[in-house]
Amino acid sequence: MSSFFLTYGNSLFHGTCEGEGEELLICLHGFGEHSAGFNRLARIMGTVFTLVSLDLPLHGQTTWNEGRAFTREDIQAVIRLVLERQQQSSFSLMGYSMGGRVALCVLQDMAPQIRRLYLLAPDGLKNNPWHMFVTQTAIGNRLFKHVTYHPQLFFGLLELWHRLKLLNESVYKFALNSMNKLEKREKVYTVWTCMRKMMPDKKLCKKLLSRYKIQTLLIFGKYDRVIPPVLGVRFMDNTFPCKMLVLEKGHQLLSEELGEAILDNYE
């Protein structure tokens, strides 16, 4: 595995490159993770793909110094830097969890250059009302910042919703674990705020997948209650070439087993 940096504006993007396959696969990680998470896939898929994984802003070794939200134009420009570095004009794209939301945004701007799309338990297939409120409205964002440093009301509501069975056990534990320490709450607030422009248009994405006949593979964990498989079922509508796999896993999907499943469905 090789590591590299790309200069973009005042920022520096870190990435890794692994594998020797002819097809370039650009990988985008989930919240709180980083590019090295795809190493397990590269060990299996590296004969077919060259995997280039990027650290997104506020993750890994990437430094985001633009003083504003990360936009679709930014990720498009960074991917063009990757293509130039790899001397490629087309690529396949993989997005895991939060990276799935970013991948759908990339699709909107670069569909003619995308050969295959792999969405792994992708965020962005459903708009969460709380996420929309705190990222897309000024008052919601101010409230989110207040809750970050004064979380008592949040935890009280979380417990109430849990007791009233308005939250399933998995989502309750996920929210509690994500917000139970100040540094965790600050991470959620800064990342969600920085990534607030990454709002894909699902209808447009489907049209582009159909128009350019992009082979799409959706992969979910059977026991994932945060991003459940039913979201993939709803996204598939037979208008574009798409398959869906459900693995015997929860939300954590990156593994050699996943790499084998992807190669088994490579066409």
DRENPA-3360 file (N, C-alpha, C; in nm, 2 decimals, always signed):
BEGIN
1 = MSSFFLTY = +0.08/-0.12/+0.00/+0.00/+0.00/+0.00/+0.09/+0.12/+0.00 ~ +0.05/+0.22/-0.09/+0.12/+0.35/-0.09/+0.03/+0.46/-0.04 ~ +0.09/+0.56/+0.02/+0.02/+0.67/+0.08/+0.06/+0.80/+0.00 ~ -0.04/+0.89/-0.02/-0.01/+1.01/-0.10/-0.10/+1.12/-0.05 ~ -0.06/+1.25/-0.08/-0.13/+1.37/-0.05/-0.16/+1.45/-0.18 ~ -0.27/+1.51/-0.18/-0.31/+1.60/-0.29/-0.34/+1.74/-0.24 ~ -0.28/+1.84/-0.30/-0.30/+1.97/-0.26/-0.43/+2.03/-0.33 ~ -0.52/+2.08/-0.25/-0.64/+2.14/-0.30/-0.67/+2.27/-0.23;
9 = GNSLFHGT = -0.66/+2.38/-0.29/-0.68/+2.51/-0.23/-0.59/+2.52/-0.11 ~ -0.64/+2.55/+0.01/-0.56/+2.56/+0.13/-0.56/+2.43/+0.21 ~ -0.61/+2.32/+0.15/-0.63/+2.20/+0.21/-0.53/+2.09/+0.16 ~ -0.53/+1.98/+0.23/-0.44/+1.87/+0.19/-0.52/+1.74/+0.21 ~ -0.54/+1.67/+0.10/-0.62/+1.54/+0.11/-0.52/+1.42/+0.11 ~ -0.55/+1.33/+0.20/-0.46/+1.21/+0.21/-0.54/+1.10/+0.15 ~ -0.46/+1.01/+0.09/-0.52/+0.89/+0.03/-0.43/+0.77/+0.03 ~ -0.48/+0.65/+0.01/-0.40/+0.54/-0.01/-0.43/+0.47/-0.14;
17 = CEGEGEEL = -0.33/+0.40/-0.19/-0.34/+0.33/-0.32/-0.30/+0.18/-0.30 ~ -0.38/+0.09/-0.33/-0.34/-0.05/-0.31/-0.41/-0.14/-0.42 ~ -0.34/-0.24/-0.46/-0.39/-0.33/-0.57/-0.32/-0.30/-0.70 ~ -0.34/-0.39/-0.80/-0.27/-0.37/-0.93/-0.37/-0.40/-1.04 ~ -0.50/-0.40/-1.01/-0.59/-0.43/-1.12/-0.60/-0.32/-1.22 ~ -0.66/-0.35/-1.33/-0.67/-0.25/-1.44/-0.77/-0.14/-1.41 ~ -0.88/-0.18/-1.34/-0.99/-0.09/-1.31/-0.97/-0.01/-1.19 ~ -0.98/+0.12/-1.20/-0.96/+0.21/-1.08/-1.09/+0.22/-1.00;
25 = LICLHGFG = -1.08/+0.19/-0.87/-1.19/+0.20/-0.78/-1.16/+0.30/-0.67 ~ -1.24/+0.41/-0.67/-1.22/+0.52/-0.57/-1.32/+0.49/-0.46 ~ -1.26/+0.49/-0.33/-1.34/+0.44/-0.22/-1.35/+0.56/-0.12 ~ -1.48/+0.57/-0.06/-1.51/+0.68/+0.03/-1.56/+0.62/+0.16 ~ -1.50/+0.65/+0.27/-1.53/+0.58/+0.40/-1.65/+0.64/+0.47 ~ -1.68/+0.58/+0.58/-1.79/+0.62/+0.67/-1.75/+0.72/+0.78 ~ -1.85/+0.77/+0.85/-1.82/+0.86/+0.96/-1.73/+0.80/+1.06 ~ -1.63/+0.88/+1.10/-1.54/+0.84/+1.21/-1.43/+0.74/+1.16;
33 = EHSAGFNR = -1.43/+0.71/+1.03/-1.33/+0.61/+0.98/-1.23/+0.68/+0.89 ~ -1.15/+0.60/+0.82/-1.05/+0.66/+0.73/-1.02/+0.57/+0.62 ~ -0.93/+0.61/+0.54/-0.90/+0.53/+0.41/-0.85/+0.39/+0.44 ~ -0.78/+0.37/+0.55/-0.72/+0.24/+0.57/-0.82/+0.13/+0.59 ~ -0.95/+0.17/+0.62/-1.05/+0.07/+0.64/-1.08/-0.02/+0.52 ~ -1.04/+0.03/+0.40/-1.06/-0.05/+0.28/-0.95/-0.15/+0.25 ~ -0.85/-0.15/+0.34/-0.73/-0.24/+0.31/-0.78/-0.39/+0.30 ~ -0.87/-0.42/+0.39/-0.92/-0.56/+0.39/-0.98/-0.60/+0.26;
41 = LARIMGTV = -1.05/-0.50/+0.19/-1.10/-0.53/+0.06/-0.99/-0.55/-0.05 ~ -0.89/-0.46/-0.03/-0.79/-0.46/-0.13/-0.71/-0.59/-0.14 ~ -0.70/-0.66/-0.02/-0.63/-0.79/-0.02/-0.71/-0.89/-0.11 ~ -0.84/-0.88/-0.12/-0.92/-0.97/-0.20/-0.94/-0.92/-0.35 ~ -0.96/-0.79/-0.36/-1.00/-0.73/-0.48/-0.89/-0.67/-0.57 ~ -0.77/-0.67/-0.51/-0.65/-0.60/-0.57/-0.61/-0.66/-0.70 ~ -0.65/-0.78/-0.74/-0.61/-0.83/-0.87/-0.70/-0.78/-0.98 ~ -0.82/-0.73/-0.95/-0.91/-0.68/-1.04/-0.91/-0.53/-1.04;
49 = FTLVSLDL = -0.90/-0.47/-0.92/-0.90/-0.32/-0.91/-0.77/-0.27/-0.85 ~ -0.75/-0.14/-0.89/-0.66/-0.06/-0.81/-0.74/+0.03/-0.72 ~ -0.73/+0.01/-0.59/-0.82/+0.08/-0.50/-0.75/+0.20/-0.45 ~ -0.81/+0.32/-0.47/-0.76/+0.45/-0.42/-0.87/+0.49/-0.32 ~ -0.83/+0.50/-0.19/-0.92/+0.54/-0.08/-0.88/+0.68/-0.03 ~ -0.98/+0.76/-0.01/-0.95/+0.90/+0.03/-1.00/+0.92/+0.17 ~ -0.92/+1.00/+0.25/-0.97/+1.05/+0.38/-1.05/+1.17/+0.35 ~ -1.18/+1.17/+0.39/-1.27/+1.28/+0.37/-1.24/+1.39/+0.48;
57 = PLHGQTTW = -1.28/+1.52/+0.46/-1.25/+1.62/+0.55/-1.29/+1.58/+0.70 ~ -1.20/+1.63/+0.79/-1.21/+1.60/+0.93/-1.19/+1.46/+0.97 ~ -1.13/+1.38/+0.88/-1.10/+1.24/+0.90/-0.96/+1.21/+0.86 ~ -0.90/+1.11/+0.93/-0.77/+1.06/+0.89/-0.67/+1.17/+0.89 ~ -0.59/+1.17/+0.78/-0.48/+1.26/+0.77/-0.51/+1.38/+0.68 ~ -0.64/+1.39/+0.63/-0.68/+1.50/+0.55/-0.70/+1.63/+0.64 ~ -0.65/+1.74/+0.59/-0.67/+1.87/+0.66/-0.76/+1.96/+0.57 ~ -0.87/+2.00/+0.63/-0.96/+2.08/+0.55/-0.95/+2.23/+0.61;
65 = NEGRAFTR = -0.90/+2.32/+0.53/-0.87/+2.45/+0.57/-0.94/+2.56/+0.49 ~ -1.05/+2.52/+0.43/-1.12/+2.62/+0.35/-1.22/+2.71/+0.43 ~ -1.24/+2.68/+0.55/-1.33/+2.76/+0.64/-1.47/+2.77/+0.59 ~ -1.52/+2.66/+0.53/-1.66/+2.65/+0.48/-1.70/+2.50/+0.47 ~ -1.82/+2.48/+0.43/-1.87/+2.34/+0.41/-1.80/+2.28/+0.29 ~ -1.78/+2.15/+0.29/-1.73/+2.07/+0.18/-1.85/+2.05/+0.08 ~ -1.82/+2.08/-0.05/-1.93/+2.08/-0.14/-1.91/+1.97/-0.25 ~ -2.01/+1.96/-0.33/-2.00/+1.87/-0.45/-1.89/+1.91/-0.54;
73 = EDIQAVIR = -1.87/+2.04/-0.56/-1.77/+2.09/-0.65/-1.63/+2.05/-0.59 ~ -1.62/+2.05/-0.46/-1.49/+2.01/-0.40/-1.46/+1.87/-0.42 ~ -1.55/+1.78/-0.39/-1.52/+1.63/-0.41/-1.50/+1.60/-0.56 ~ -1.57/+1.67/-0.65/-1.54/+1.65/-0.79/-1.40/+1.69/-0.83 ~ -1.36/+1.80/-0.77/-1.22/+1.85/-0.81/-1.12/+1.75/-0.75 ~ -1.14/+1.70/-0.63/-1.04/+1.61/-0.57/-1.03/+1.48/-0.65 ~ -1.15/+1.43/-0.69/-1.15/+1.31/-0.77/-1.08/+1.33/-0.90 ~ -1.09/+1.45/-0.96/-1.02/+1.48/-1.09/-0.87/+1.48/-1.06;
81 = LVLERQQQ = -0.83/+1.52/-0.94/-0.68/+1.51/-0.91/-0.64/+1.37/-0.90 ~ -0.73/+1.28/-0.84/-0.69/+1.14/-0.84/-0.68/+1.08/-0.98 ~ -0.78/+1.11/-1.06/-0.77/+1.06/-1.20/-0.65/+1.10/-1.27 ~ -0.61/+1.23/-1.25/-0.48/+1.28/-1.31/-0.36/+1.20/-1.26 ~ -0.36/+1.18/-1.12/-0.25/+1.11/-1.06/-0.24/+0.96/-1.11 ~ -0.36/+0.90/-1.13/-0.36/+0.76/-1.18/-0.36/+0.75/-1.33 ~ -0.37/+0.86/-1.40/-0.37/+0.86/-1.55/-0.49/+0.78/-1.60 ~ -0.60/+0.81/-1.55/-0.73/+0.75/-1.59/-0.83/+0.85/-1.62;
89 = SSFSLMGY = -0.92/+0.82/-1.71/-1.03/+0.91/-1.74/-1.17/+0.86/-1.69 ~ -1.17/+0.73/-1.65/-1.30/+0.67/-1.60/-1.26/+0.60/-1.47 ~ -1.36/+0.57/-1.39/-1.34/+0.50/-1.26/-1.47/+0.43/-1.21 ~ -1.45/+0.34/-1.12/-1.56/+0.29/-1.05/-1.56/+0.35/-0.91 ~ -1.67/+0.35/-0.84/-1.69/+0.43/-0.72/-1.75/+0.34/-0.61 ~ -1.69/+0.35/-0.49/-1.75/+0.28/-0.37/-1.77/+0.38/-0.26 ~ -1.89/+0.38/-0.20/-1.91/+0.46/-0.08/-1.97/+0.38/+0.03 ~ -1.92/+0.39/+0.15/-1.96/+0.31/+0.27/-2.03/+0.41/+0.37;
97 = SMGGRVAL = -2.15/+0.39/+0.41/-2.22/+0.47/+0.51/-2.22/+0.61/+0.47 ~ -2.16/+0.71/+0.54/-2.15/+0.85/+0.51/-2.09/+0.86/+0.37 ~ -1.99/+0.78/+0.34/-1.93/+0.78/+0.20/-2.02/+0.75/+0.09 ~ -2.13/+0.68/+0.12/-2.23/+0.65/+0.02/-2.31/+0.77/-0.01 ~ -2.34/+0.86/+0.08/-2.40/+0.99/+0.05/-2.31/+1.07/-0.04 ~ -2.18/+1.08/-0.01/-2.09/+1.15/-0.09/-2.08/+1.09/-0.23 ~ -2.08/+0.96/-0.24/-2.07/+0.89/-0.37/-2.19/+0.93/-0.46 ~ -2.31/+0.93/-0.40/-2.43/+0.97/-0.48/-2.41/+1.11/-0.53;
105 = CVLQDMAP = -2.35/+1.20/-0.45/-2.33/+1.34/-0.50/-2.23/+1.34/-0.61 ~ -2.12/+1.25/-0.60/-2.03/+1.24/-0.71/-2.10/+1.19/-0.84 ~ -2.19/+1.10/-0.82/-2.26/+1.05/-0.94/-2.33/+1.16/-1.01 ~ -2.39/+1.25/-0.94/-2.47/+1.36/-1.00/-2.38/+1.44/-1.10 ~ -2.25/+1.45/-1.07/-2.17/+1.54/-1.15/-2.07/+1.47/-1.24 ~ -2.05/+1.34/-1.22/-1.95/+1.27/-1.29/-2.00/+1.14/-1.35 ~ -2.13/+1.12/-1.37/-2.19/+1.00/-1.41/-2.13/+0.94/-1.54 ~ -2.10/+1.03/-1.64/-2.04/+0.97/-1.77/-1.91/+0.90/-1.75;
113 = QIRRLYLL = -1.84/+0.93/-1.64/-1.71/+0.87/-1.62/-1.71/+0.75/-1.53 ~ -1.82/+0.72/-1.47/-1.83/+0.61/-1.37/-1.87/+0.48/-1.44 ~ -1.80/+0.38/-1.41/-1.82/+0.25/-1.47/-1.91/+0.16/-1.38 ~ -1.88/+0.16/-1.25/-1.96/+0.08/-1.16/-1.98/+0.16/-1.03 ~ -2.09/+0.13/-0.96/-2.11/+0.20/-0.83/-2.14/+0.10/-0.73 ~ -2.07/+0.10/-0.62/-2.09/+0.01/-0.51/-2.13/+0.10/-0.39 ~ -2.25/+0.07/-0.34/-2.30/+0.14/-0.22/-2.32/+0.05/-0.11 ~ -2.24/+0.07/+0.00/-2.23/-0.02/+0.11/-2.30/+0.04/+0.23;
121 = APDGLKNN = -2.42/-0.01/+0.27/-2.50/+0.05/+0.38/-2.50/+0.20/+0.37 ~ -2.54/+0.25/+0.25/-2.52/+0.39/+0.22/-2.61/+0.49/+0.29 ~ -2.56/+0.59/+0.35/-2.64/+0.70/+0.39/-2.68/+0.78/+0.27 ~ -2.79/+0.86/+0.28/-2.83/+0.93/+0.16/-2.95/+0.88/+0.09 ~ -2.99/+0.75/+0.12/-3.11/+0.69/+0.05/-3.24/+0.74/+0.12 ~ -3.22/+0.79/+0.25/-3.34/+0.84/+0.32/-3.30/+0.96/+0.40 ~ -3.38/+1.07/+0.39/-3.35/+1.19/+0.47/-3.40/+1.18/+0.61 ~ -3.31/+1.17/+0.70/-3.34/+1.16/+0.85/-3.39/+1.30/+0.89;
129 = PWHMFVTQ = -3.51/+1.31/+0.95/-3.56/+1.45/+0.98/-3.47/+1.53/+1.08 ~ -3.41/+1.46/+1.18/-3.32/+1.53/+1.27/-3.20/+1.58/+1.20 ~ -3.14/+1.49/+1.11/-3.02/+1.53/+1.04/-3.06/+1.65/+0.95 ~ -3.17/+1.65/+0.88/-3.21/+1.76/+0.79/-3.23/+1.89/+0.87 ~ -3.29/+1.88/+0.99/-3.32/+2.00/+1.07/-3.19/+2.06/+1.12 ~ -3.09/+1.98/+1.17/-2.97/+2.04/+1.23/-2.87/+2.08/+1.12 ~ -2.88/+2.03/+1.00/-2.78/+2.06/+0.90/-2.83/+2.16/+0.79 ~ -2.96/+2.16/+0.77/-3.02/+2.24/+0.66/-3.09/+2.37/+0.71;
137 = TAIGNRLF = -3.10/+2.39/+0.84/-3.16/+2.51/+0.89/-3.07/+2.58/+0.99 ~ -3.07/+2.71/+0.99/-2.99/+2.79/+1.08/-3.02/+2.77/+1.22 ~ -3.15/+2.77/+1.25/-3.19/+2.75/+1.39/-3.16/+2.61/+1.44 ~ -3.17/+2.51/+1.35/-3.14/+2.37/+1.39/-2.99/+2.35/+1.41 ~ -2.91/+2.42/+1.34/-2.76/+2.41/+1.36/-2.72/+2.48/+1.49 ~ -2.79/+2.59/+1.52/-2.76/+2.66/+1.65/-2.80/+2.57/+1.77 ~ -2.92/+2.50/+1.75/-2.96/+2.41/+1.86/-2.87/+2.29/+1.87 ~ -2.82/+2.24/+1.76/-2.73/+2.13/+1.76/-2.60/+2.17/+1.83;
145 = KHVTYHPQ = -2.55/+2.29/+1.80/-2.43/+2.33/+1.87/-2.45/+2.35/+2.02 ~ -2.57/+2.40/+2.06/-2.60/+2.41/+2.20/-2.60/+2.27/+2.27 ~ -2.67/+2.18/+2.20/-2.68/+2.04/+2.26/-2.54/+1.98/+2.27 ~ -2.45/+2.01/+2.18/-2.32/+1.96/+2.19/-2.25/+1.99/+2.32 ~ -2.27/+2.11/+2.37/-2.21/+2.15/+2.49/-2.30/+2.14/+2.62 ~ -2.43/+2.13/+2.59/-2.53/+2.12/+2.70/-2.62/+2.00/+2.67 ~ -2.58/+1.88/+2.68/-2.65/+1.76/+2.63/-2.76/+1.71/+2.72 ~ -2.79/+1.77/+2.83/-2.89/+1.71/+2.92/-3.02/+1.69/+2.86;
153 = LFFGLLEL = -3.08/+1.79/+2.79/-3.21/+1.78/+2.73/-3.21/+1.67/+2.62 ~ -3.10/+1.66/+2.54/-3.09/+1.55/+2.44/-3.10/+1.41/+2.50 ~ -3.02/+1.39/+2.61/-3.02/+1.26/+2.67/-3.16/+1.23/+2.74 ~ -3.22/+1.33/+2.79/-3.35/+1.31/+2.85/-3.46/+1.27/+2.74 ~ -3.45/+1.34/+2.63/-3.54/+1.30/+2.52/-3.51/+1.16/+2.46 ~ -3.38/+1.13/+2.46/-3.34/+1.00/+2.40/-3.40/+0.89/+2.49 ~ -3.39/+0.91/+2.62/-3.44/+0.81/+2.72/-3.59/+0.80/+2.70 ~ -3.66/+0.91/+2.69/-3.80/+0.91/+2.68/-3.85/+0.84/+2.55;
161 = WHRLKLLN = -3.78/+0.88/+2.44/-3.82/+0.81/+2.31/-3.79/+0.66/+2.32 ~ -3.69/+0.62/+2.39/-3.65/+0.48/+2.40/-3.76/+0.41/+2.48 ~ -3.80/+0.47/+2.59/-3.90/+0.41/+2.68/-4.04/+0.40/+2.61 ~ -4.07/+0.50/+2.52/-4.19/+0.50/+2.45/-4.19/+0.41/+2.32 ~ -4.07/+0.35/+2.30/-4.04/+0.26/+2.19/-4.05/+0.34/+2.05 ~ -4.02/+0.46/+2.06/-4.01/+0.54/+1.93/-3.87/+0.52/+1.87 ~ -3.78/+0.47/+1.94/-3.65/+0.43/+1.89/-3.62/+0.28/+1.91 ~ -3.58/+0.21/+1.81/-3.54/+0.07/+1.84/-3.41/+0.07/+1.91;
169 = ESVYKFAL = -3.38/-0.05/+1.97/-3.27/-0.06/+2.06/-3.13/-0.03/+1.99 ~ -3.12/-0.07/+1.86/-2.99/-0.04/+1.79/-2.97/+0.10/+1.77 ~ -3.08/+0.18/+1.72/-3.06/+0.32/+1.70/-3.04/+0.39/+1.83 ~ -3.10/+0.35/+1.94/-3.08/+0.41/+2.07/-2.94/+0.40/+2.11 ~ -2.89/+0.28/+2.11/-2.75/+0.25/+2.15/-2.65/+0.33/+2.06 ~ -2.68/+0.33/+1.93/-2.60/+0.41/+1.83/-2.59/+0.55/+1.87 ~ -2.71/+0.61/+1.89/-2.71/+0.76/+1.93/-2.64/+0.78/+2.06 ~ -2.67/+0.70/+2.16/-2.60/+0.71/+2.29/-2.45/+0.70/+2.28;
177 = NSMNKLEK = -2.40/+0.60/+2.21/-2.26/+0.58/+2.19/-2.19/+0.70/+2.12 ~ -2.27/+0.76/+2.02/-2.21/+0.86/+1.94/-2.21/+1.00/+2.01 ~ -2.29/+1.01/+2.12/-2.30/+1.14/+2.19/-2.27/+1.14/+2.34 ~ -2.21/+1.03/+2.39/-2.19/+1.02/+2.53/-2.07/+1.09/+2.59 ~ -1.98/+1.14/+2.50/-1.87/+1.22/+2.55/-1.86/+1.35/+2.46 ~ -1.80/+1.45/+2.53/-1.79/+1.58/+2.46/-1.72/+1.57/+2.33 ~ -1.60/+1.50/+2.32/-1.53/+1.49/+2.20/-1.60/+1.42/+2.09 ~ -1.69/+1.32/+2.13/-1.77/+1.26/+2.03/-1.88/+1.35/+1.97;
185 = REKVYTVW = -1.94/+1.43/+2.07/-2.04/+1.52/+2.02/-1.98/+1.63/+1.93 ~ -1.87/+1.68/+1.97/-1.80/+1.78/+1.88/-1.77/+1.72/+1.74 ~ -1.73/+1.59/+1.74/-1.70/+1.53/+1.61/-1.82/+1.52/+1.53 ~ -1.94/+1.48/+1.58/-2.06/+1.47/+1.51/-2.10/+1.61/+1.46 ~ -2.09/+1.71/+1.55/-2.13/+1.84/+1.51/-2.05/+1.90/+1.40 ~ -1.92/+1.89/+1.41/-1.83/+1.95/+1.31/-1.84/+1.87/+1.18 ~ -1.85/+1.74/+1.18/-1.85/+1.67/+1.05/-1.99/+1.69/+0.98 ~ -2.10/+1.68/+1.06/-2.23/+1.70/+1.00/-2.24/+1.84/+0.94;
193 = TCMRKMMP = -2.18/+1.94/+1.01/-2.19/+2.08/+0.96/-2.10/+2.09/+0.84 ~ -1.98/+2.04/+0.84/-1.89/+2.05/+0.73/-1.95/+1.98/+0.60 ~ -2.02/+1.87/+0.62/-2.07/+1.79/+0.51/-2.22/+1.82/+0.48 ~ -2.27/+1.93/+0.52/-2.41/+1.96/+0.51/-2.46/+1.98/+0.36 ~ -2.36/+2.01/+0.28/-2.39/+2.04/+0.13/-2.41/+1.91/+0.05 ~ -2.37/+1.80/+0.12/-2.38/+1.67/+0.05/-2.52/+1.61/+0.06 ~ -2.61/+1.66/-0.02/-2.75/+1.62/-0.02/-2.78/+1.57/-0.16 ~ -2.77/+1.44/-0.18/-2.80/+1.39/-0.32/-2.95/+1.39/-0.36;
201 = DKKLCKKL = -2.97/+1.41/-0.48/-3.10/+1.40/-0.54/-3.13/+1.26/-0.59 ~ -3.20/+1.18/-0.52/-3.21/+1.04/-0.55/-3.28/+1.01/-0.69 ~ -3.38/+1.09/-0.72/-3.44/+1.08/-0.85/-3.35/+1.10/-0.96 ~ -3.27/+1.21/-0.95/-3.17/+1.24/-1.05/-3.06/+1.13/-1.06 ~ -3.02/+1.07/-0.94/-2.93/+0.96/-0.94/-2.98/+0.84/-1.02 ~ -3.10/+0.81/-1.00/-3.16/+0.70/-1.07/-3.16/+0.72/-1.22 ~ -3.20/+0.84/-1.26/-3.20/+0.88/-1.40/-3.06/+0.86/-1.47 ~ -2.96/+0.91/-1.39/-2.82/+0.90/-1.45/-2.77/+0.75/-1.45;
209 = LSRYKIQT = -2.81/+0.68/-1.35/-2.77/+0.54/-1.35/-2.83/+0.46/-1.47 ~ -2.95/+0.50/-1.50/-3.02/+0.44/-1.62/-2.96/+0.49/-1.75 ~ -2.94/+0.62/-1.76/-2.89/+0.68/-1.88/-2.76/+0.63/-1.92 ~ -2.67/+0.61/-1.82/-2.53/+0.57/-1.85/-2.51/+0.42/-1.82 ~ -2.62/+0.35/-1.79/-2.61/+0.21/-1.77/-2.50/+0.17/-1.67 ~ -2.49/+0.24/-1.56/-2.39/+0.21/-1.46/-2.43/+0.09/-1.38 ~ -2.34/-0.01/-1.38/-2.37/-0.13/-1.30/-2.36/-0.09/-1.15 ~ -2.47/-0.12/-1.08/-2.48/-0.08/-0.94/-2.50/-0.20/-0.85;
217 = LLIFGKYD = -2.42/-0.20/-0.74/-2.44/-0.31/-0.64/-2.46/-0.25/-0.51 ~ -2.58/-0.28/-0.45/-2.61/-0.23/-0.31/-2.58/-0.35/-0.22 ~ -2.52/-0.32/-0.11/-2.48/-0.42/-0.01/-2.52/-0.37/+0.13 ~ -2.60/-0.45/+0.20/-2.64/-0.41/+0.34/-2.62/-0.53/+0.43 ~ -2.62/-0.49/+0.56/-2.61/-0.59/+0.67/-2.75/-0.63/+0.71 ~ -2.77/-0.76/+0.72/-2.91/-0.81/+0.76/-2.95/-0.75/+0.89 ~ -2.86/-0.73/+0.99/-2.89/-0.69/+1.12/-2.86/-0.54/+1.14 ~ -2.85/-0.46/+1.04/-2.82/-0.32/+1.05/-2.95/-0.25/+1.07;
225 = RVIPPVLG = -2.97/-0.19/+1.19/-3.09/-0.12/+1.22/-3.08/+0.03/+1.19 ~ -2.95/+0.08/+1.17/-2.93/+0.22/+1.14/-2.96/+0.25/+0.99 ~ -2.90/+0.17/+0.90/-2.93/+0.18/+0.76/-2.97/+0.04/+0.71 ~ -3.10/+0.01/+0.73/-3.15/-0.12/+0.71/-3.17/-0.15/+0.56 ~ -3.17/-0.28/+0.52/-3.18/-0.33/+0.38/-3.30/-0.28/+0.31 ~ -3.41/-0.25/+0.38/-3.53/-0.20/+0.32/-3.51/-0.07/+0.24 ~ -3.41/+0.01/+0.28/-3.38/+0.13/+0.20/-3.33/+0.10/+0.06 ~ -3.26/-0.01/+0.05/-3.21/-0.05/-0.08/-3.32/-0.11/-0.17;
233 = VRFMDNTF = -3.41/-0.18/-0.10/-3.53/-0.23/-0.18/-3.61/-0.12/-0.24 ~ -3.63/-0.01/-0.16/-3.70/+0.11/-0.21/-3.63/+0.18/-0.32 ~ -3.50/+0.18/-0.31/-3.42/+0.25/-0.41/-3.42/+0.18/-0.55 ~ -3.42/+0.05/-0.54/-3.42/-0.03/-0.67/-3.56/-0.02/-0.73 ~ -3.57/+0.02/-0.86/-3.70/+0.03/-0.92/-3.70/-0.03/-1.07 ~ -3.59/-0.11/-1.10/-3.58/-0.17/-1.23/-3.56/-0.08/-1.35 ~ -3.52/+0.05/-1.31/-3.50/+0.15/-1.42/-3.35/+0.15/-1.45 ~ -3.26/+0.09/-1.37/-3.12/+0.09/-1.39/-3.06/-0.04/-1.35;
241 = PCKMLVLE = -2.95/-0.08/-1.41/-2.89/-0.21/-1.38/-2.84/-0.22/-1.24 ~ -2.91/-0.30/-1.15/-2.88/-0.30/-1.01/-2.90/-0.44/-0.95 ~ -2.81/-0.47/-0.86/-2.83/-0.59/-0.78/-2.82/-0.55/-0.63 ~ -2.87/-0.63/-0.54/-2.86/-0.61/-0.40/-2.82/-0.73/-0.33 ~ -2.73/-0.72/-0.23/-2.69/-0.83/-0.15/-2.71/-0.79/+0.00 ~ -2.75/-0.89/+0.08/-2.77/-0.87/+0.22/-2.68/-0.97/+0.29 ~ -2.58/-0.92/+0.36/-2.49/-1.01/+0.43/-2.53/-1.04/+0.58 ~ -2.48/-1.14/+0.63/-2.51/-1.18/+0.77/-2.43/-1.09/+0.86;
249 = KGHQLLSE = -2.45/-0.96/+0.86/-2.37/-0.86/+0.94/-2.46/-0.75/+0.99 ~ -2.40/-0.66/+1.07/-2.47/-0.54/+1.11/-2.43/-0.43/+1.02 ~ -2.40/-0.31/+1.08/-2.36/-0.20/+1.00/-2.21/-0.21/+0.95 ~ -2.13/-0.28/+1.03/-1.99/-0.29/+0.99/-1.97/-0.39/+0.88 ~ -1.94/-0.35/+0.76/-1.94/-0.44/+0.65/-1.80/-0.47/+0.59 ~ -1.70/-0.38/+0.61/-1.57/-0.39/+0.55/-1.50/-0.51/+0.60 ~ -1.48/-0.61/+0.51/-1.41/-0.73/+0.55/-1.37/-0.80/+0.42 ~ -1.29/-0.91/+0.44/-1.25/-0.99/+0.32/-1.37/-1.06/+0.26;
257 = ELGEAILD = -1.47/-1.10/+0.35/-1.59/-1.16/+0.30/-1.66/-1.07/+0.21 ~ -1.67/-0.94/+0.24/-1.73/-0.84/+0.15/-1.66/-0.84/+0.02 ~ -1.53/-0.84/+0.02/-1.45/-0.83/-0.10/-1.48/-0.95/-0.19 ~ -1.50/-1.07/-0.13/-1.53/-1.19/-0.21/-1.67/-1.18/-0.27 ~ -1.76/-1.12/-0.19/-1.90/-1.11/-0.24/-1.90/-1.01/-0.36 ~ -1.82/-0.91/-0.35/-1.82/-0.81/-0.47/-1.76/-0.88/-0.59 ~ -1.66/-0.95/-0.57/-1.60/-1.02/-0.69/-1.69/-1.13/-0.75 ~ -1.76/-1.19/-0.66/-1.86/-1.29/-0.71/-1.97/-1.23/-0.80;
265 = NYE = -1.99/-1.10/-0.78/-2.09/-1.03/-0.86/-2.04/-0.94/-0.96 ~ -1.91/-0.96/-0.99/-1.84/-0.87/-1.09/-1.88/-0.92/-1.23 ~ -1.92/-0.82/-1.31/-1.96/-0.86/-1.45/-1.88/-0.78/-1.54;
% end
